[in-house]
Amino acid sequence: MTTNGKSGLDRRGFLAATAGMVALQITMPGKASAQSYPARPISVVVMYGAGGGTDTIMRKLAEEMAAAKGWTINVLNKPGAVGAVATQFVHGQSSDGYTILGGANYNKFVRVMGHVDLVPWENWHFFQAASAIASWSVPMDSPFETFDDVVAAAKANPGKVSISTSGTGGLWHELAMIVGSFAGIELKYVPYKGGKAATLAGLQGEVDIAGGGVHEHVDLVRAGELRCLQQTGVENIVLENGAVMPTVGDFVPSIQPFLPIGGTYNFIVKRDTPADVLSEIEEAFVAAANSDGFREMIDNKFFKLDVRTGAEADKTAAKLEVITVDTFNKFSDQIGAEIKTADDLGLPDPAGFDSWWPPEGYKPAGSD
């Protein structure tokens, strides 16, 4: 069974430097493109560390693009500042399609955190491949048998129960705050550089709970090393060995109308890249996202295939950023940094999004 990881909450609540590089060159045999692009290898710069959900998706997409088109694609990691390090690097490169940002969640965190002053639907062109849902898991010897045990402990000791995140202000931090708010608890959020590191921190007992995505926990749950306490899909996930990853909706009924909530995975290209190059990238991207190899991988990891490009992706980018700005301002004391407001960024509140979009002056990429 696969589950949907689309995010979105309504007006009633929560509408919710550079680290080490890891590089991989992917070259597949194939027929050379009839177009002049690409005339040399393409680089995909992943904004999070090796082994996490974003890295897993980006590397598989690159592999399938190379297989489909006969291209050479180099994949490397530049984690840091919830994607800002990689974002700044890619933005500093030429707008020629040879340097692609491998990202998550339409890069919705970097403006509200004040890291990068780039408007998603003005400066970037997005290609969405898949979505994911969040998970909280613990080692098998943890005293927490169920999500209710966490709630009881956190209410007895506010701010003492610790949970790992993929970085302060990142997706798993945001979703942990949302789940915690619906459950009426306050946790201690401990940042790591990426979902894999956050998962290992929980497995090794550095924190009480491993925060992350189902895709980052599922193999360890299958192996009997982690016990899943909740995931943010609409239904329980029952694995082949009978292990259950329960939906948080069974424990917190008030969150059920907003499920599933989670993240998305994107190739991101500079918006002023020539239209014919954007078209070549989109053709290769769509072929990769619909390939048997990619579909098999996302099914095994409980991602959901969710392909979006063009104006639809622009609208999704804007809506997700609006939701995150609203959420972060509600939880500013948990972020530990100065957070920009919707007014600072020229955004509406979530309830006003549909009447605001598209903003004045908006043009789909390639429409000039």
C-alpha positions as CSV (number, residue, x, y, z in Angstrom):
1,M,0.0,0.0,0.0
2,T,1.3,3.5,-0.8
3,T,0.2,6.6,1.0
4,N,-0.1,10.2,-0.1
5,G,2.2,12.9,1.4
6,K,0.6,16.1,0.3
7,S,0.7,18.9,2.8
8,G,-2.0,21.5,3.7
9,L,-4.0,22.7,6.7
10,D,-6.7,25.3,6.8
11,R,-7.6,28.6,8.5
12,R,-8.6,26.9,11.7
13,G,-5.1,25.9,12.7
14,F,-1.8,25.2,11.3
15,L,-2.5,25.3,7.5
16,A,-1.2,23.8,8.7
17,A,29.6,26.4,6.0
18,T,29.2,23.7,3.5
19,A,29.4,20.2,4.9
20,G,31.4,17.4,3.1
21,M,30.6,16.5,-0.4
22,V,29.5,13.1,-1.6
23,A,29.7,12.8,-5.4
24,L,28.4,10.1,-7.7
25,Q,28.8,10.1,-11.5
26,I,26.0,8.4,-13.4
27,T,26.7,7.6,-17.0
28,M,24.4,5.3,-19.0
29,P,24.9,4.2,-22.6
30,G,22.3,5.6,-25.0
31,K,21.7,7.5,-28.1
32,A,23.1,11.1,-28.1
33,S,20.4,13.8,-27.9
34,A,19.6,15.5,-31.2
35,Q,19.6,18.8,-29.4
36,S,22.8,20.7,-28.5
37,Y,21.9,20.3,-24.9
38,P,23.6,18.7,-23.1
39,A,27.0,19.0,-24.6
40,R,28.7,18.1,-21.3
41,P,27.9,16.4,-18.0
42,I,25.0,17.8,-15.9
43,S,25.4,18.3,-12.1
44,V,22.6,17.7,-9.6
45,V,23.4,19.4,-6.3
46,V,21.5,17.8,-3.5
47,M,20.6,20.2,-0.6
48,Y,20.7,17.5,2.1
49,G,23.1,14.8,3.1
50,A,23.7,11.4,1.5
51,G,21.3,8.6,2.4
52,G,18.2,10.6,3.3
53,G,15.0,10.8,1.4
54,T,15.9,13.8,-0.8
55,D,19.3,12.2,-1.7
56,T,17.6,8.8,-2.5
57,I,15.0,10.4,-4.8
58,M,17.5,12.7,-6.6
59,R,20.0,9.9,-7.3
60,K,17.4,7.5,-8.6
61,L,15.9,10.3,-10.9
62,A,19.4,11.1,-12.1
63,E,20.1,7.4,-12.9
64,E,16.8,7.0,-14.8
65,M,17.3,10.3,-16.7
66,A,20.7,9.1,-17.7
67,A,19.3,5.8,-18.8
68,A,16.5,7.4,-20.8
69,K,18.5,10.0,-22.6
70,G,22.1,8.8,-22.6
71,W,23.3,11.7,-20.6
72,T,26.1,11.9,-18.0
73,I,24.9,13.3,-14.7
74,N,27.0,14.0,-11.6
75,V,25.3,14.0,-8.2
76,L,26.8,15.7,-5.2
77,N,25.7,16.8,-1.8
78,K,25.9,20.3,-0.3
79,P,23.9,20.1,2.9
80,G,23.4,23.0,5.3
81,A,21.0,25.7,6.5
82,V,17.9,23.7,5.4
83,G,18.9,23.8,1.8
84,A,20.3,27.3,1.7
85,V,24.0,26.3,1.1
86,A,23.1,24.3,-2.1
87,T,20.5,26.9,-3.1
88,Q,23.1,29.7,-3.0
89,F,25.6,27.6,-4.9
90,V,23.3,26.7,-7.7
91,H,22.0,30.2,-8.0
92,G,25.5,31.4,-8.5
93,Q,26.0,29.2,-11.5
94,S,25.1,30.0,-15.1
95,S,21.5,29.7,-16.2
96,D,22.3,27.0,-18.8
97,G,20.7,23.9,-17.3
98,Y,24.0,22.3,-16.4
99,T,23.6,22.8,-12.6
100,I,20.3,21.6,-11.2
101,L,19.3,21.9,-7.5
102,G,18.1,18.6,-6.1
103,G,15.7,19.7,-3.4
104,A,12.6,19.0,-1.3
105,N,9.4,20.9,-0.5
106,Y,9.8,23.5,-3.2
107,N,12.7,25.0,-1.1
108,K,10.0,26.6,1.1
109,F,12.1,27.1,4.2
110,V,15.0,29.4,3.0
111,R,13.1,32.7,2.7
112,V,11.1,32.5,6.0
113,M,14.4,31.6,7.8
114,G,16.1,34.6,6.2
115,H,18.8,32.5,4.5
116,V,18.1,33.3,0.8
117,D,16.1,36.1,-0.7
118,L,14.8,34.3,-3.8
119,V,11.1,34.0,-4.7
120,P,10.2,30.4,-5.6
121,W,7.9,31.1,-8.5
122,E,9.9,34.0,-9.8
123,N,13.5,32.7,-9.6
124,W,13.1,28.9,-9.9
125,H,11.4,26.4,-12.2
126,F,10.3,23.2,-10.3
127,F,9.8,19.6,-11.4
128,Q,8.0,17.6,-8.7
129,A,8.5,13.8,-8.7
130,A,7.1,12.4,-5.5
131,S,5.7,13.0,-2.0
132,A,6.3,11.5,1.4
133,I,4.9,11.3,4.9
134,A,6.4,11.7,8.3
135,S,7.2,9.1,10.9
136,W,8.2,8.9,14.5
137,S,10.1,5.7,15.5
138,V,12.0,4.4,18.5
139,P,14.4,1.6,19.2
140,M,12.8,-1.7,20.2
141,D,14.0,-1.3,23.8
142,S,12.4,2.1,24.2
143,P,10.0,2.6,27.0
144,F,7.6,4.2,24.5
145,E,5.4,1.4,23.2
146,T,2.8,3.7,21.5
147,F,2.3,7.3,20.6
148,D,0.1,7.7,23.7
149,D,3.1,6.8,25.8
150,V,5.0,9.8,24.3
151,V,2.0,12.1,24.9
152,A,1.9,11.0,28.6
153,A,5.6,11.5,29.1
154,A,5.7,14.8,27.3
155,K,2.8,16.2,29.3
156,A,4.4,15.1,32.5
157,N,7.8,16.7,31.5
158,P,7.2,19.5,28.9
159,G,10.2,20.0,26.7
160,K,12.1,17.1,28.0
161,V,11.2,14.3,25.5
162,S,13.7,14.7,22.6
163,I,13.1,14.1,18.9
164,S,15.6,14.3,16.1
165,T,14.9,16.4,13.0
166,S,16.6,16.9,9.7
167,G,17.5,20.5,10.7
168,T,16.0,23.4,12.5
169,G,13.3,24.8,10.3
170,G,13.3,21.8,8.0
171,L,10.4,19.6,7.0
172,W,10.6,17.0,9.8
173,H,10.9,19.8,12.3
174,E,7.9,21.5,10.9
175,L,5.8,18.4,10.9
176,A,6.9,17.3,14.4
177,M,5.7,20.7,15.7
178,I,2.4,20.4,13.9
179,V,1.8,16.8,15.2
180,G,2.9,17.9,18.7
181,S,0.6,20.9,18.6
182,F,-2.4,18.8,17.7
183,A,-1.4,16.3,20.5
184,G,-1.0,19.2,23.0
185,I,2.6,18.4,23.8
186,E,5.9,20.3,23.8
187,L,9.0,18.3,22.7
188,K,12.7,19.0,22.6
189,Y,13.8,19.3,18.9
190,V,17.4,18.2,18.1
191,P,18.6,19.1,14.6
192,Y,20.8,16.9,12.4
193,K,22.1,17.3,8.9
194,G,19.5,15.3,7.0
195,G,16.9,12.6,7.5
196,K,19.4,9.7,7.6
197,A,21.4,11.3,10.4
198,A,18.2,12.0,12.3
199,T,17.1,8.4,12.0
200,L,20.5,7.1,13.1
201,A,20.4,9.4,16.1
202,G,17.2,7.8,17.2
203,L,18.4,4.3,16.6
204,Q,21.6,4.9,18.6
205,G,19.7,6.5,21.5
206,E,21.0,10.0,21.1
207,V,17.4,11.2,21.3
208,D,14.3,9.6,22.6
209,I,12.5,9.6,19.2
210,A,13.8,9.3,15.7
211,G,12.0,11.9,13.6
212,G,12.0,11.6,9.8
213,G,10.0,10.1,7.0
214,V,8.4,6.7,6.5
215,H,10.9,6.1,3.7
216,E,13.8,6.6,6.1
217,H,12.4,4.3,8.8
218,V,10.6,1.5,7.0
219,D,13.6,-0.7,6.3
220,L,14.6,-0.5,10.0
221,V,11.1,-1.3,11.0
222,R,11.1,-4.3,8.6
223,A,14.4,-5.4,10.2
224,G,12.9,-5.2,13.7
225,E,15.4,-2.5,14.8
226,L,12.8,0.4,15.1
227,R,9.2,0.5,16.2
228,C,7.1,3.1,14.5
229,L,4.9,5.1,16.9
230,Q,3.0,7.2,14.2
231,Q,3.1,8.3,10.6
232,T,1.1,11.1,9.0
233,G,-0.7,9.1,6.4
234,V,-4.5,8.5,6.4
235,E,-4.2,4.7,7.1
236,N,-2.1,2.3,9.0
237,I,0.8,0.8,6.9
238,V,1.1,-3.0,7.4
239,L,4.4,-4.4,6.3
240,E,5.1,-7.8,4.9
241,N,6.3,-9.2,8.2
242,G,3.1,-7.9,10.0
243,A,4.8,-4.9,11.6
244,V,2.4,-1.9,11.7
245,M,3.2,1.8,11.2
246,P,0.1,3.4,12.7
247,T,-1.5,6.5,11.5
248,V,-1.4,9.4,13.9
249,G,-5.1,9.9,13.2
250,D,-5.9,6.9,15.4
251,F,-4.3,8.7,18.4
252,V,-5.2,12.3,17.6
253,P,-8.6,12.4,16.0
254,S,-8.5,16.2,15.5
255,I,-5.7,15.9,13.0
256,Q,-7.5,13.4,10.8
257,P,-9.1,16.1,8.4
258,F,-5.6,17.3,7.5
259,L,-4.0,14.0,6.7
260,P,-1.9,13.1,4.8
261,I,0.7,15.7,5.5
262,G,4.3,15.4,4.4
263,G,6.9,16.6,1.9
264,T,7.7,16.7,-1.8
265,Y,10.8,16.1,-3.9
266,N,11.9,18.4,-6.7
267,F,14.4,19.1,-9.4
268,I,14.9,22.9,-9.3
269,V,16.3,24.9,-12.2
270,K,17.0,28.6,-12.5
271,R,14.0,30.3,-14.0
272,D,15.9,32.2,-16.7
273,T,17.3,29.0,-18.2
274,P,16.5,29.0,-22.0
275,A,13.0,27.6,-22.7
276,D,14.4,24.9,-25.1
277,V,16.7,23.7,-22.3
278,L,13.9,23.6,-19.8
279,S,11.9,21.6,-22.2
280,E,14.7,19.0,-22.6
281,I,15.1,18.7,-18.8
282,E,11.3,18.3,-18.4
283,E,11.1,15.6,-21.0
284,A,13.9,13.7,-19.3
285,F,12.5,14.3,-15.9
286,V,9.0,13.0,-16.7
287,A,10.5,9.9,-18.4
288,A,12.6,9.2,-15.3
289,A,9.7,9.8,-12.9
290,N,7.5,7.3,-14.8
291,S,10.2,4.7,-15.3
292,D,9.8,1.2,-13.9
293,G,12.9,1.6,-11.8
294,F,11.8,4.8,-10.1
295,R,8.3,3.4,-9.5
296,E,9.6,0.3,-7.9
297,M,11.9,2.3,-5.6
298,I,9.2,4.6,-4.4
299,D,6.7,1.8,-3.8
300,N,9.2,-0.1,-1.7
301,K,10.0,3.0,0.4
302,F,6.3,4.2,0.6
303,F,6.9,7.4,-1.3
304,K,4.0,8.4,-3.6
305,L,4.4,9.2,-7.3
306,D,3.2,12.8,-7.7
307,V,4.6,14.5,-10.8
308,R,4.0,18.3,-11.3
309,T,5.6,20.8,-13.6
310,G,4.9,24.2,-15.0
311,A,2.2,26.5,-13.6
312,E,0.8,23.7,-11.4
313,A,4.2,23.4,-9.7
314,D,4.5,27.2,-9.3
315,K,1.2,27.3,-7.5
316,T,2.2,24.4,-5.2
317,A,5.4,26.2,-4.4
318,A,3.6,29.3,-3.4
319,K,0.9,27.5,-1.4
320,L,3.5,25.5,0.6
321,E,5.5,28.5,1.4
322,V,2.4,30.4,2.6
323,I,1.6,27.5,4.9
324,T,5.1,27.3,6.3
325,V,5.4,31.0,6.9
326,D,2.1,30.8,8.8
327,T,3.2,27.7,10.8
328,F,6.7,29.1,11.6
329,N,5.3,32.3,12.9
330,K,2.9,30.4,15.2
331,F,5.9,28.4,16.5
332,S,8.6,31.0,16.4
333,D,9.7,30.2,19.9
334,Q,10.5,26.7,18.7
335,I,12.6,27.8,15.7
336,G,15.2,29.7,17.7
337,A,15.8,32.3,15.0
338,E,14.3,35.4,13.6
339,I,11.4,34.4,11.3
340,K,10.1,36.5,8.5
341,T,6.4,37.3,8.4
342,A,3.9,37.0,5.6
343,D,4.0,40.8,5.3
344,D,7.8,40.8,5.1
345,L,7.6,38.3,2.1
346,G,4.5,39.8,0.4
347,L,2.4,36.7,1.0
348,P,-1.2,36.3,2.0
349,D,-2.3,34.2,5.0
350,P,-3.3,30.6,4.1
351,A,-7.1,31.4,4.1
352,G,-6.5,34.1,1.5
353,F,-4.3,32.1,-0.8
354,D,-6.8,31.2,-3.5
355,S,-7.9,34.8,-4.0
356,W,-4.3,36.0,-4.1
357,W,-2.9,33.4,-6.6
358,P,-1.6,34.2,-9.1
359,P,0.1,37.3,-7.8
360,E,0.4,40.4,-9.9
361,G,3.1,40.0,-12.6
362,Y,3.2,36.2,-12.4
363,K,4.2,34.5,-15.6
364,P,4.7,30.8,-16.2
365,A,8.3,29.9,-17.1
366,G,9.0,30.2,-20.8
367,S,6.0,32.4,-21.5
368,D,8.1,35.4,-22.4
